[in-house]
Amino acid sequence: MGLDGREGGEVRAARALATLDEVDVGDHVCWRVDAAAPFPGTARAYVADGALYGDKIVVVGAVGGVAGDTFRASAAVVLDLPDPGDADSVLAAVKREARTAAREGYRSVRVLAERMPVTEPGAAHDLMAQELRLDEFASECGAMVVCAFRPSQWQADTLEYVASVHPHEMGTRAERPAFRMFSTGVGSWSVDGVIDSQGAAAFNAALRAALRYTPRMRLCFGRLEMIDAAGMGALVEAANHLPGRHVVVEGANETVRLCWELAGYAAPGVPVVMAV
């Protein structure tokens, strides 16, 4: 494992973490910071683990003011980007540091970023796109990416949207997102949990964000517990949102495939194919 990717045959799966000590290569963690928890101490411990295991530390932003003494004392790179909401600039900067780390002989890249609230129209969807691309990066390169969110600063629905595109979670939360969508390879995404009328809008937003950069997408439903008519409609609408998009769904159970046919989606012209 490491900067050249994950071990052969290893499959990513959603899971909850009790502490950041459990973060492993290829993990992309939504850290919901408990107001009563010692944020600086937890962040410093994560950095210290990186030094112990031979990881290069990459910090996006000031991380709650912790960056000063902690990261100057380490070999960390602090990326104080002018527009941390710009998916392309953030991903390009992190990938650049990953390439440098590989040349320098580090085991992996250990990214820590505190996410700041977004209020502009469409900004939440842009953040989802950034998180999906970071997740793809973590999956492909064996990097570790921890995104810290302070729930008191975020609208609950926006935070749920963003949490749904992190396969791993830690910290305080009202409830687990109904579904999670995460990378299993280039252009390939696994979906687990439940997609019903309550989660359909978030699922649609996640798909739209991914389809910006992936004209042909594979979705694995092998771990999906249930998807209802609203979820199916959200899937088709997202694929129709941009021209030339095509989605192949794999691993759906017999009930899902039957409901798909009964809903009239197994028809020519629908840009989503439910594979047998």
Accessible surface in RSA format (square Angstrom, percent):
REM  Atomic radii and reference values for relative SASA: ProtOr
REM  Chains: A
REM  Algorithm: Lee & Richards
REM  Probe-radius: 1.40
REM  Slices: 20
REM RES _ NUM      All-atoms   Total-Side   Main-Chain    Non-polar    All polar
REM                ABS   REL    ABS   REL    ABS   REL    ABS   REL    ABS   REL
RES MET A   1   111.16  57.6  49.11  32.5  62.05 147.7  52.91  45.0  58.25  77.2
RES GLY A   2     2.20   2.7   0.00   N/A   2.20   2.7   2.20   6.0   0.00   0.0
RES LEU A   3    27.55  15.3  10.04   7.2  17.51  44.0  10.04   7.1  17.51  47.1
RES ASP A   4   151.71 106.3 114.48 113.9  37.23  88.0  42.24  99.4 109.47 109.2
RES GLY A   5    11.43  14.1   0.00   N/A  11.43  14.1   7.73  21.2   3.70   8.3
RES ARG A   6    54.49  22.9  27.59  14.1  26.89  64.0  14.48  19.8  40.00  24.2
RES GLU A   7    97.64  56.1  87.57  66.2  10.07  24.0  27.18  52.6  70.47  57.5
RES GLY A   8    82.84 102.2   0.00   N/A  82.84 102.2  44.38 121.8  38.46  86.1
RES GLY A   9    78.23  96.5   0.00   N/A  78.23  96.5  44.61 122.4  33.62  75.3
RES GLU A  10    71.73  41.2  43.33  32.8  28.39  67.6  32.77  63.4  38.96  31.8
RES VAL A  11   104.18  68.6  80.13  72.5  24.04  57.9  83.40  72.5  20.78  56.4
RES ARG A  12    11.49   4.8   5.96   3.0   5.53  13.2   8.19  11.2   3.30   2.0
RES ALA A  13    37.04  34.1  30.47  47.0   6.57  14.9  30.47  42.9   6.57  17.4
RES ALA A  14    22.45  20.6   1.00   1.5  21.45  48.8   1.00   1.4  21.45  56.8
RES ARG A  15    92.55  38.9  80.72  41.1  11.83  28.2  61.24  83.7  31.31  19.0
RES ALA A  16    66.32  61.0  41.13  63.5  25.19  57.3  41.30  58.2  25.02  66.3
RES LEU A  17     8.82   4.9   0.00   0.0   8.82  22.2   1.22   0.9   7.61  20.5
RES ALA A  18    83.37  76.7  49.73  76.7  33.64  76.5  60.12  84.7  23.24  61.6
RES THR A  19    64.35  45.8  62.71  63.6   1.65   3.9  60.71  81.5   3.64   5.5
RES LEU A  20     6.85   3.8   4.25   3.0   2.60   6.5   4.38   3.1   2.47   6.7
RES ASP A  21   102.26  71.6  76.14  75.8  26.12  61.8  24.72  58.2  77.54  77.3
RES GLU A  22    78.89  45.3  63.78  48.3  15.11  36.0  39.54  76.5  39.35  32.1
RES VAL A  23    13.35   8.8   0.00   0.0  13.35  32.2   0.00   0.0  13.35  36.2
RES ASP A  24    64.16  44.9  62.69  62.4   1.47   3.5  16.92  39.8  47.24  47.1
RES VAL A  25     3.74   2.5   2.80   2.5   0.94   2.3   2.80   2.4   0.94   2.6
RES GLY A  26     0.18   0.2   0.00   N/A   0.18   0.2   0.00   0.0   0.18   0.4
RES ASP A  27     3.69   2.6   3.69   3.7   0.00   0.0   0.00   0.0   3.69   3.7
RES HIS A  28     0.00   0.0   0.00   0.0   0.00   0.0   0.00   0.0   0.00   0.0
RES VAL A  29     0.00   0.0   0.00   0.0   0.00   0.0   0.00   0.0   0.00   0.0
RES CYS A  30     0.23   0.2   0.23   0.3   0.00   0.0   0.05   0.1   0.18   0.2
RES TRP A  31     5.75   2.3   5.75   2.8   0.00   0.0   1.03   0.5   4.72   7.7
RES ARG A  32     9.84   4.1   9.84   5.0   0.00   0.0   1.60   2.2   8.24   5.0
RES VAL A  33     6.50   4.3   2.71   2.5   3.79   9.1   2.71   2.4   3.79  10.3
RES ASP A  34    59.29  41.5  56.78  56.5   2.51   5.9   9.24  21.8  50.05  49.9
RES ALA A  35   108.20  99.5  63.83  98.5  44.37 100.9  76.21 107.3  31.99  84.7
RES ALA A  36    97.11  89.3  58.54  90.3  38.57  87.7  69.62  98.0  27.49  72.8
RES ALA A  37    38.69  35.6  23.30  36.0  15.39  35.0  28.00  39.4  10.69  28.3
RES PRO A  38    93.86  68.4  83.79  76.4  10.07  36.6  93.78  77.4   0.08   0.5
RES PHE A  39     7.08   3.5   6.26   3.9   0.82   2.1   6.27   3.8   0.82   2.3
RES PRO A  40    55.25  40.3  55.25  50.4   0.00   0.0  55.25  45.6   0.00   0.0
RES GLY A  41    34.11  42.1   0.00   N/A  34.11  42.1  26.66  73.2   7.44  16.7
RES THR A  42    33.24  23.6  27.20  27.6   6.04  14.4  18.24  24.5  14.99  22.7
RES ALA A  43     0.00   0.0   0.00   0.0   0.00   0.0   0.00   0.0   0.00   0.0
RES ARG A  44   112.02  47.0 108.80  55.5   3.21   7.6  42.99  58.8  69.02  41.8
RES ALA A  45    48.12  44.2  40.77  62.9   7.35  16.7  47.15  66.4   0.97   2.6
RES TYR A  46     1.05   0.5   0.00   0.0   1.05   2.7   0.82   0.6   0.23   0.3
RES VAL A  47     7.04   4.6   7.00   6.3   0.04   0.1   7.00   6.1   0.04   0.1
RES ALA A  48    58.39  53.7  48.29  74.5  10.10  23.0  54.22  76.4   4.17  11.0
RES ASP A  49    29.60  20.7  29.31  29.2   0.28   0.7   1.70   4.0  27.89  27.8
RES GLY A  50     0.00   0.0   0.00   N/A   0.00   0.0   0.00   0.0   0.00   0.0
RES ALA A  51    77.34  71.1  47.56  73.4  29.78  67.7  56.46  79.5  20.88  55.3
RES LEU A  52   135.28  75.3 104.63  74.8  30.66  77.1 111.60  78.4  23.68  63.7
RES TYR A  53   122.38  57.1 105.99  60.3  16.39  42.7  68.08  51.2  54.30  66.9
RES GLY A  54    32.47  40.0   0.00   N/A  32.47  40.0  31.42  86.2   1.06   2.4
RES ASP A  55     5.57   3.9   0.00   0.0   5.57  13.2   0.00   0.0   5.57   5.6
RES LYS A  56    12.53   6.1  11.19   6.9   1.34   3.2   6.09   5.5   6.44   6.9
RES ILE A  57     7.00   4.0   6.10   4.5   0.90   2.2   6.10   4.4   0.90   2.4
RES VAL A  58     0.00   0.0   0.00   0.0   0.00   0.0   0.00   0.0   0.00   0.0
RES VAL A  59     0.00   0.0   0.00   0.0   0.00   0.0   0.00   0.0   0.00   0.0
RES VAL A  60     8.28   5.4   6.53   5.9   1.75   4.2   6.53   5.7   1.75   4.7
RES GLY A  61    21.21  26.2   0.00   N/A  21.21  26.2  21.02  57.7   0.19   0.4
RES ALA A  62    59.82  55.0  50.30  77.6   9.52  21.7  51.79  72.9   8.03  21.3
RES VAL A  63     3.64   2.4   0.00   0.0   3.64   8.8   0.00   0.0   3.64   9.9
RES GLY A  64    48.43  59.7   0.00   N/A  48.43  59.7  19.95  54.7  28.49  63.8
RES GLY A  65    64.54  79.6   0.00   N/A  64.54  79.6  33.94  93.1  30.60  68.5
RES VAL A  66     6.69   4.4   2.10   1.9   4.59  11.1   5.17   4.5   1.52   4.1
RES ALA A  67    13.60  12.5  11.06  17.1   2.55   5.8  11.20  15.8   2.40   6.4
RES GLY A  68    27.25  33.6   0.00   N/A  27.25  33.6  23.43  64.3   3.83   8.6
RES ASP A  69   110.89  77.7  99.85  99.4  11.04  26.1  35.57  83.7  75.32  75.1
RES THR A  70    18.58  13.2   6.66   6.8  11.92  28.4  14.92  20.0   3.66   5.5
RES PHE A  71     3.55   1.8   0.45   0.3   3.10   8.1   0.94   0.6   2.62   7.5
RES ARG A  72   181.65  76.3 150.53  76.7  31.12  74.1  80.05 109.4 101.61  61.6
RES ALA A  73    94.16  86.6  49.95  77.1  44.21 100.6  61.57  86.7  32.60  86.3
RES SER A  74    34.73  29.3  11.80  15.7  22.93  52.8  22.56  48.0  12.17  17.0
RES ALA A  75    73.07  67.2  47.91  73.9  25.16  57.2  59.50  83.8  13.56  35.9
RES ALA A  76    20.99  19.3   0.00   0.0  20.99  47.7   0.00   0.0  20.99  55.6
RES VAL A  77    40.36  26.6  36.90  33.4   3.46   8.3  40.36  35.1   0.00   0.0
RES VAL A  78    64.89  42.7  39.47  35.7  25.43  61.3  39.47  34.3  25.43  69.0
RES LEU A  79    15.46   8.6  12.95   9.3   2.51   6.3  15.37  10.8   0.09   0.2
RES ASP A  80   121.25  84.9  95.28  94.8  25.97  61.4  25.05  59.0  96.20  95.9
RES LEU A  81    34.49  19.2  23.10  16.5  11.38  28.6  23.31  16.4  11.18  30.1
RES PRO A  82   138.72 101.1  97.05  88.5  41.67 151.5 110.86  91.5  27.86 173.1
RES ASP A  83    78.30  54.8  76.40  76.0   1.90   4.5  27.11  63.8  51.19  51.1
RES PRO A  84    66.54  48.5  64.47  58.8   2.06   7.5  64.88  53.6   1.66  10.3
RES GLY A  85    36.12  44.5   0.00   N/A  36.12  44.5  26.17  71.8   9.95  22.3
RES ASP A  86    56.00  39.2  49.13  48.9   6.87  16.2  11.24  26.5  44.75  44.6
RES ALA A  87    10.87  10.0   6.76  10.4   4.11   9.3   6.76   9.5   4.11  10.9
RES ASP A  88    82.63  57.9  77.74  77.4   4.89  11.6  30.70  72.2  51.94  51.8
RES SER A  89    42.48  35.9  31.83  42.5  10.66  24.6  38.95  82.9   3.54   5.0
RES VAL A  90     0.99   0.7   0.98   0.9   0.00   0.0   0.98   0.9   0.00   0.0
RES LEU A  91     9.34   5.2   9.33   6.7   0.01   0.0   9.34   6.6   0.00   0.0
RES ALA A  92    53.35  49.1  44.56  68.8   8.80  20.0  51.13  72.0   2.22   5.9
RES ALA A  93     2.60   2.4   2.35   3.6   0.25   0.6   2.35   3.3   0.25   0.7
RES VAL A  94     0.19   0.1   0.19   0.2   0.00   0.0   0.19   0.2   0.00   0.0
RES LYS A  95    80.27  39.2  79.63  48.9   0.64   1.5  34.07  30.7  46.20  49.2
RES ARG A  96   115.86  48.6 115.45  58.9   0.40   1.0  50.78  69.4  65.08  39.4
RES GLU A  97    21.40  12.3  21.40  16.2   0.00   0.0   0.00   0.0  21.40  17.5
RES ALA A  98     8.92   8.2   7.56  11.7   1.36   3.1   7.86  11.1   1.06   2.8
RES ARG A  99   136.55  57.3 130.98  66.8   5.57  13.3  64.85  88.6  71.70  43.5
RES THR A 100    31.14  22.2  31.14  31.6   0.00   0.0  20.46  27.5  10.69  16.2
RES ALA A 101     0.00   0.0   0.00   0.0   0.00   0.0   0.00   0.0   0.00   0.0
RES ALA A 102    52.45  48.2  30.83  47.6  21.61  49.2  33.54  47.2  18.91  50.1
RES ARG A 103   181.54  76.2 142.27  72.5  39.27  93.5  78.33 107.1 103.21  62.6
RES GLU A 104   100.69  57.8  64.06  48.5  36.63  87.2  39.30  76.0  61.39  50.1
RES GLY A 105    65.04  80.2   0.00   N/A  65.04  80.2  33.65  92.3  31.39  70.3
RES TYR A 106    65.49  30.6  51.37  29.2  14.12  36.7  30.81  23.2  34.68  42.7
RES ARG A 107    89.01  37.4  72.86  37.1  16.15  38.4  54.16  74.0  34.84  21.1
RES SER A 108     0.00   0.0   0.00   0.0   0.00   0.0   0.00   0.0   0.00   0.0
RES VAL A 109     0.00   0.0   0.00   0.0   0.00   0.0   0.00   0.0   0.00   0.0
RES ARG A 110     5.39   2.3   5.39   2.7   0.00   0.0   0.00   0.0   5.39   3.3
RES VAL A 111     1.53   1.0   1.53   1.4   0.00   0.0   1.53   1.3   0.00   0.0
RES LEU A 112     0.00   0.0   0.00   0.0   0.00   0.0   0.00   0.0   0.00   0.0
RES ALA A 113     2.72   2.5   2.72   4.2   0.00   0.0   2.72   3.8   0.00   0.0
RES GLU A 114    20.75  11.9   8.18   6.2  12.57  29.9   2.83   5.5  17.92  14.6
RES ARG A 115    10.82   4.5  10.06   5.1   0.76   1.8   5.03   6.9   5.79   3.5
RES MET A 116   109.53  56.7  99.77  66.0   9.76  23.2  90.96  77.3  18.57  24.6
RES PRO A 117    51.94  37.9  31.97  29.1  19.97  72.6  31.97  26.4  19.97 124.1
RES VAL A 118    43.14  28.4  23.97  21.7  19.16  46.2  25.61  22.3  17.53  47.5
RES THR A 119   123.78  88.0  90.96  92.2  32.82  78.2  74.38  99.9  49.40  74.7
RES GLU A 120   113.83  65.4 104.85  79.3   8.98  21.4  56.97 110.2  56.86  46.4
RES PRO A 121   140.48 102.4 107.29  97.8  33.19 120.7 119.08  98.3  21.41 133.1
RES GLY A 122    46.51  57.4   0.00   N/A  46.51  57.4  31.12  85.4  15.39  34.5
RES ALA A 123    14.22  13.1  11.20  17.3   3.01   6.9  12.82  18.0   1.40   3.7
RES ALA A 124    22.74  20.9  20.94  32.3   1.79   4.1  20.94  29.5   1.79   4.8
RES HIS A 125    66.08  36.1  66.08  45.9   0.00   0.0  37.65  38.8  28.43  33.1
RES ASP A 126    59.11  41.4  59.01  58.7   0.10   0.2  13.41  31.6  45.70  45.6
RES LEU A 127     9.04   5.0   7.91   5.7   1.14   2.9   8.71   6.1   0.33   0.9
RES MET A 128     0.00   0.0   0.00   0.0   0.00   0.0   0.00   0.0   0.00   0.0
RES ALA A 129     0.29   0.3   0.01   0.0   0.28   0.6   0.18   0.3   0.10   0.3
RES GLN A 130     0.74   0.4   0.38   0.3   0.35   0.8   0.55   1.2   0.19   0.1
RES GLU A 131     0.00   0.0   0.00   0.0   0.00   0.0   0.00   0.0   0.00   0.0
RES LEU A 132     2.34   1.3   2.34   1.7   0.00   0.0   2.34   1.6   0.00   0.0
RES ARG A 133    52.72  22.1  50.56  25.8   2.16   5.1   8.14  11.1  44.58  27.0
RES LEU A 134     3.91   2.2   3.91   2.8   0.00   0.0   3.91   2.7   0.00   0.0
RES ASP A 135     0.00   0.0   0.00   0.0   0.00   0.0   0.00   0.0   0.00   0.0
RES GLU A 136    32.81  18.8  32.81  24.8   0.00   0.0   3.52   6.8  29.29  23.9
RES PHE A 137     3.21   1.6   1.02   0.6   2.19   5.7   2.50   1.5   0.71   2.0
RES ALA A 138     0.00   0.0   0.00   0.0   0.00   0.0   0.00   0.0   0.00   0.0
RES SER A 139    11.43   9.7   6.76   9.0   4.67  10.8   0.00   0.0  11.43  16.0
RES GLU A 140    70.64  40.6  50.56  38.2  20.08  47.8  24.91  48.2  45.74  37.3
RES CYS A 141    32.46  24.6  32.01  35.7   0.44   1.0   0.97   2.4  31.49  34.0
RES GLY A 142     0.00   0.0   0.00   N/A   0.00   0.0   0.00   0.0   0.00   0.0
RES ALA A 143     0.00   0.0   0.00   0.0   0.00   0.0   0.00   0.0   0.00   0.0
RES MET A 144     0.05   0.0   0.05   0.0   0.00   0.0   0.00   0.0   0.05   0.1
RES VAL A 145     0.32   0.2   0.32   0.3   0.00   0.0   0.32   0.3   0.00   0.0
RES VAL A 146     0.00   0.0   0.00   0.0   0.00   0.0   0.00   0.0   0.00   0.0
RES CYS A 147     0.00   0.0   0.00   0.0   0.00   0.0   0.00   0.0   0.00   0.0
RES ALA A 148     0.00   0.0   0.00   0.0   0.00   0.0   0.00   0.0   0.00   0.0
RES PHE A 149     0.00   0.0   0.00   0.0   0.00   0.0   0.00   0.0   0.00   0.0
RES ARG A 150    64.83  27.2  64.76  33.0   0.07   0.2  15.46  21.1  49.38  29.9
RES PRO A 151    43.94  32.0  34.97  31.9   8.97  32.6  35.23  29.1   8.71  54.1
RES SER A 152   110.07  93.0  64.20  85.7  45.87 105.7  56.16 119.6  53.91  75.5
RES GLN A 153    81.25  45.4  57.01  41.7  24.24  57.7  28.85  61.4  52.41  39.7
RES TRP A 154    19.00   7.6   1.87   0.9  17.12  40.2   4.76   2.5  14.24  23.1
RES GLN A 155   131.93  73.8 120.84  88.3  11.09  26.4  46.59  99.2  85.34  64.7
RES ALA A 156    80.99  74.5  66.99 103.4  14.00  31.8  73.23 103.1   7.77  20.6
RES ASP A 157    88.90  62.3  81.96  81.6   6.94  16.4  39.70  93.4  49.20  49.1
RES THR A 158    19.80  14.1  16.93  17.2   2.87   6.8   5.21   7.0  14.59  22.1
RES LEU A 159     6.09   3.4   6.09   4.4   0.00   0.0   6.09   4.3   0.00   0.0
RES GLU A 160    47.85  27.5  46.35  35.1   1.49   3.6  37.79  73.1  10.06   8.2
RES TYR A 161    50.29  23.5  50.29  28.6   0.00   0.0  29.80  22.4  20.48  25.2
RES VAL A 162     0.00   0.0   0.00   0.0   0.00   0.0   0.00   0.0   0.00   0.0
RES ALA A 163     1.29   1.2   1.29   2.0   0.00   0.0   1.29   1.8   0.00   0.0
RES SER A 164     1.61   1.4   1.61   2.1   0.00   0.0   1.61   3.4   0.00   0.0
RES VAL A 165     0.00   0.0   0.00   0.0   0.00   0.0   0.00   0.0   0.00   0.0
RES HIS A 166     0.00   0.0   0.00   0.0   0.00   0.0   0.00   0.0   0.00   0.0
RES PRO A 167     0.00   0.0   0.00   0.0   0.00   0.0   0.00   0.0   0.00   0.0
RES HIS A 168     3.97   2.2   3.97   2.8   0.00   0.0   0.92   0.9   3.05   3.5
RES GLU A 169     8.40   4.8   8.40   6.4   0.00   0.0   3.78   7.3   4.62   3.8
RES MET A 170    18.35   9.5  14.20   9.4   4.15   9.9  17.76  15.1   0.59   0.8
RES GLY A 171    40.06  49.4   0.00   N/A  40.06  49.4  19.62  53.8  20.44  45.8
RES THR A 172    68.16  48.5  58.39  59.2   9.77  23.3  61.44  82.5   6.71  10.1
RES ARG A 173   101.62  42.7  75.14  38.3  26.49  63.1  14.18  19.4  87.44  53.0
RES ALA A 174   103.71  95.4  58.05  89.6  45.66 103.9  69.87  98.4  33.84  89.6
RES GLU A 175   118.19  67.9 114.77  86.8   3.42   8.1  34.06  65.9  84.13  68.7
RES ARG A 176   105.57  44.3  93.74  47.8  11.83  28.2  35.41  48.4  70.17  42.5
RES PRO A 177     9.83   7.2   2.62   2.4   7.21  26.2   5.63   4.6   4.20  26.1
RES ALA A 178    52.88  48.6  28.36  43.8  24.52  55.8  39.22  55.2  13.65  36.2
RES PHE A 179     4.59   2.3   3.66   2.3   0.92   2.4   4.59   2.8   0.00   0.0
RES ARG A 180     1.90   0.8   1.90   1.0   0.00   0.0   0.35   0.5   1.55   0.9
RES MET A 181     0.07   0.0   0.00   0.0   0.07   0.2   0.00   0.0   0.07   0.1
RES PHE A 182     0.09   0.0   0.09   0.1   0.00   0.0   0.09   0.1   0.00   0.0
RES SER A 183     0.00   0.0   0.00   0.0   0.00   0.0   0.00   0.0   0.00   0.0
RES THR A 184    56.49  40.2  26.09  26.4  30.41  72.5  28.91  38.8  27.58  41.7
RES GLY A 185    22.55  27.8   0.00   N/A  22.55  27.8  22.55  61.9   0.00   0.0
RES VAL A 186   125.37  82.5 100.51  91.0  24.86  59.9 100.51  87.3  24.86  67.4
RES GLY A 187     8.69  10.7   0.00   N/A   8.69  10.7   6.82  18.7   1.88   4.2
RES SER A 188     6.05   5.1   6.05   8.1   0.00   0.0   0.58   1.2   5.47   7.7
RES TRP A 189     4.74   1.9   4.74   2.3   0.00   0.0   4.74   2.5   0.00   0.0
RES SER A 190     6.06   5.1   6.06   8.1   0.00   0.0   3.19   6.8   2.86   4.0
RES VAL A 191     0.00   0.0   0.00   0.0   0.00   0.0   0.00   0.0   0.00   0.0
RES ASP A 192    16.61  11.6  16.61  16.5   0.00   0.0   4.43  10.4  12.17  12.1
RES GLY A 193    11.42  14.1   0.00   N/A  11.42  14.1   9.81  26.9   1.61   3.6
RES VAL A 194    40.29  26.5  40.29  36.5   0.00   0.0  40.29  35.0   0.00   0.0
RES ILE A 195     0.00   0.0   0.00   0.0   0.00   0.0   0.00   0.0   0.00   0.0
RES ASP A 196    35.69  25.0  35.69  35.5   0.00   0.0   6.61  15.6  29.07  29.0
RES SER A 197    83.95  70.9  63.29  84.5  20.66  47.6  35.91  76.5  48.04  67.3
RES GLN A 198   167.04  93.4 132.36  96.7  34.68  82.6  46.55  99.1 120.49  91.4
RES GLY A 199     6.36   7.8   0.00   N/A   6.36   7.8   6.36  17.4   0.00   0.0
RES ALA A 200    11.75  10.8  11.64  18.0   0.11   0.3  11.75  16.5   0.00   0.0
RES ALA A 201    59.96  55.1  47.83  73.8  12.12  27.6  55.51  78.2   4.45  11.8
RES ALA A 202    10.51   9.7  10.12  15.6   0.39   0.9  10.12  14.3   0.39   1.0
RES PHE A 203     0.00   0.0   0.00   0.0   0.00   0.0   0.00   0.0   0.00   0.0
RES ASN A 204    22.30  15.4  22.30  21.6   0.00   0.0   7.22  17.4  15.09  14.6
RES ALA A 205     1.70   1.6   1.35   2.1   0.35   0.8   1.44   2.0   0.26   0.7
RES ALA A 206     0.00   0.0   0.00   0.0   0.00   0.0   0.00   0.0   0.00   0.0
RES LEU A 207     0.38   0.2   0.38   0.3   0.00   0.0   0.38   0.3   0.00   0.0
RES ARG A 208    63.47  26.7  61.14  31.2   2.34   5.6  13.18  18.0  50.29  30.5
RES ALA A 209     2.00   1.8   0.19   0.3   1.81   4.1   1.30   1.8   0.70   1.9
RES ALA A 210     3.69   3.4   0.00   0.0   3.69   8.4   3.25   4.6   0.44   1.2
RES LEU A 211     1.56   0.9   1.56   1.1   0.00   0.0   1.56   1.1   0.00   0.0
RES ARG A 212    92.22  38.7  72.58  37.0  19.64  46.8  28.51  39.0  63.71  38.6
RES TYR A 213    88.76  41.4  59.33  33.8  29.42  76.6  54.33  40.8  34.43  42.4
RES THR A 214    16.37  11.6  14.94  15.1   1.43   3.4   8.94  12.0   7.43  11.2
RES PRO A 215    66.57  48.5  66.57  60.7   0.00   0.0  66.57  55.0   0.00   0.0
RES ARG A 216   165.66  69.6 152.61  77.8  13.05  31.1  65.96  90.1  99.70  60.4
RES MET A 217     2.74   1.4   0.00   0.0   2.74   6.5   0.48   0.4   2.27   3.0
RES ARG A 218   112.68  47.3 112.60  57.4   0.08   0.2  38.51  52.6  74.17  45.0
RES LEU A 219     0.44   0.2   0.00   0.0   0.44   1.1   0.44   0.3   0.00   0.0
RES CYS A 220    46.39  35.1  45.75  51.0   0.64   1.5  10.86  27.5  35.52  38.3
RES PHE A 221     6.06   3.0   1.74   1.1   4.33  11.3   1.74   1.1   4.33  12.4
RES GLY A 222    53.15  65.5   0.00   N/A  53.15  65.5  20.31  55.7  32.84  73.6
RES ARG A 223   121.57  51.0 104.49  53.3  17.08  40.7  34.87  47.6  86.70  52.5
RES LEU A 224    15.84   8.8   1.99   1.4  13.85  34.8   2.07   1.5  13.76  37.0
RES GLU A 225   128.99  74.1 100.24  75.8  28.75  68.4  41.40  80.1  87.59  71.5
RES MET A 226    81.92  42.4  80.05  53.0   1.87   4.5  77.88  66.2   4.04   5.3
RES ILE A 227    10.24   5.8   0.43   0.3   9.81  23.6   0.43   0.3   9.81  26.6
RES ASP A 228    44.89  31.4  38.06  37.9   6.82  16.1  28.59  67.3  16.30  16.3
RES ALA A 229    80.14  73.7  67.13 103.6  13.01  29.6  69.37  97.7  10.77  28.5
RES ALA A 230    40.55  37.3  22.68  35.0  17.87  40.6  34.82  49.0   5.73  15.2
RES GLY A 231     0.00   0.0   0.00   N/A   0.00   0.0   0.00   0.0   0.00   0.0
RES MET A 232     4.56   2.4   4.56   3.0   0.00   0.0   2.39   2.0   2.17   2.9
RES GLY A 233    23.37  28.8   0.00   N/A  23.37  28.8  19.54  53.6   3.83   8.6
RES ALA A 234    11.44  10.5   4.37   6.7   7.06  16.1   9.78  13.8   1.65   4.4
RES LEU A 235     1.09   0.6   1.01   0.7   0.08   0.2   1.01   0.7   0.08   0.2
RES VAL A 236    15.41  10.1  15.41  14.0   0.00   0.0  15.41  13.4   0.00   0.0
RES GLU A 237    74.12  42.6  69.73  52.8   4.39  10.4  53.89 104.2  20.23  16.5
RES ALA A 238     1.32   1.2   0.13   0.2   1.19   2.7   0.13   0.2   1.19   3.1
RES ALA A 239     1.03   0.9   0.00   0.0   1.03   2.3   0.00   0.0   1.03   2.7
RES ASN A 240    91.84  63.3  65.68  63.5  26.17  63.0  24.55  59.1  67.30  65.0
RES HIS A 241    87.67  47.9  62.91  43.7  24.76  63.3  39.54  40.7  48.13  56.0
RES LEU A 242    54.95  30.6  52.99  37.9   1.96   4.9  53.06  37.3   1.90   5.1
RES PRO A 243   115.40  84.1  99.82  91.0  15.58  56.6 110.94  91.6   4.46  27.7
RES GLY A 244    72.13  89.0   0.00   N/A  72.13  89.0  43.26 118.7  28.87  64.7
RES ARG A 245    47.38  19.9  38.64  19.7   8.74  20.8   0.12   0.2  47.26  28.6
RES HIS A 246    47.06  25.7  46.96  32.6   0.10   0.3  26.84  27.7  20.22  23.5
RES VAL A 247     0.09   0.1   0.09   0.1   0.00   0.0   0.09   0.1   0.00   0.0
RES VAL A 248    37.13  24.4  37.13  33.6   0.00   0.0  37.13  32.3   0.00   0.0
RES VAL A 249     0.00   0.0   0.00   0.0   0.00   0.0   0.00   0.0   0.00   0.0
RES GLU A 250    57.47  33.0  57.12  43.2   0.35   0.8  19.96  38.6  37.51  30.6
RES GLY A 251    50.49  62.3   0.00   N/A  50.49  62.3  29.74  81.6  20.75  46.5
RES ALA A 252     5.47   5.0   0.00   0.0   5.47  12.4   0.76   1.1   4.71  12.5
RES ASN A 253    74.55  51.4  64.32  62.2  10.22  24.6  41.19  99.1  33.36  32.2
RES GLU A 254   132.44  76.0 127.47  96.4   4.97  11.8  41.04  79.4  91.40  74.6
RES THR A 255    92.86  66.0  89.65  90.9   3.21   7.7  54.70  73.5  38.16  57.7
RES VAL A 256    13.08   8.6  12.25  11.1   0.83   2.0  13.08  11.4   0.00   0.0
RES ARG A 257    64.89  27.2  64.25  32.8   0.64   1.5  11.73  16.0  53.16  32.2
RES LEU A 258    96.50  53.7  93.76  67.1   2.74   6.9  96.00  67.4   0.50   1.3
RES CYS A 259    54.10  40.9  50.33  56.1   3.78   8.9  11.07  28.0  43.03  46.4
RES TRP A 260     2.20   0.9   2.20   1.1   0.00   0.0   1.15   0.6   1.05   1.7
RES GLU A 261   103.91  59.7  88.85  67.2  15.07  35.9  20.84  40.3  83.07  67.8
RES LEU A 262   140.11  78.0 106.91  76.5  33.20  83.5 110.17  77.4  29.94  80.6
RES ALA A 263    54.86  50.4  18.34  28.3  36.52  83.1  30.98  43.6  23.88  63.3
RES GLY A 264    46.52  57.4   0.00   N/A  46.52  57.4  33.04  90.7  13.48  30.2
RES TYR A 265    51.31  24.0  50.59  28.8   0.72   1.9  23.74  17.8  27.57  34.0
RES ALA A 266    68.63  63.1  28.19  43.5  40.44  92.0  39.09  55.1  29.54  78.2
RES ALA A 267    46.24  42.5  33.07  51.0  13.17  30.0  37.05  52.2   9.19  24.4
RES PRO A 268   140.26 102.2 107.78  98.3  32.47 118.0 120.21  99.3  20.04 124.6
RES GLY A 269    79.65  98.2   0.00   N/A  79.65  98.2  43.49 119.3  36.16  81.0
RES VAL A 270    34.66  22.8  21.66  19.6  13.00  31.3  23.09  20.1  11.57  31.4
RES PRO A 271    21.71  15.8  15.68  14.3   6.04  21.9  21.71  17.9   0.00   0.0
RES VAL A 272     3.60   2.4   0.00   0.0   3.60   8.7   0.00   0.0   3.60   9.8
RES VAL A 273    70.62  46.5  67.62  61.2   3.00   7.2  70.62  61.4   0.00   0.0
RES MET A 274    24.06  12.5   6.78   4.5  17.28  41.1   6.78   5.8  17.28  22.9
RES ALA A 275    30.65  28.2  24.03  37.1   6.61  15.0  29.38  41.4   1.27   3.4
RES VAL A 276   169.13 111.3 114.67 103.8  54.46 131.2 129.12 112.2  40.01 108.5
END  Absolute sums over single chains surface
CHAIN  1 A    12042.2       8839.0       3203.2       6735.2       5307.0
END  Absolute sums over all chains
TOTAL         12042.2       8839.0       3203.2       6735.2       5307.0
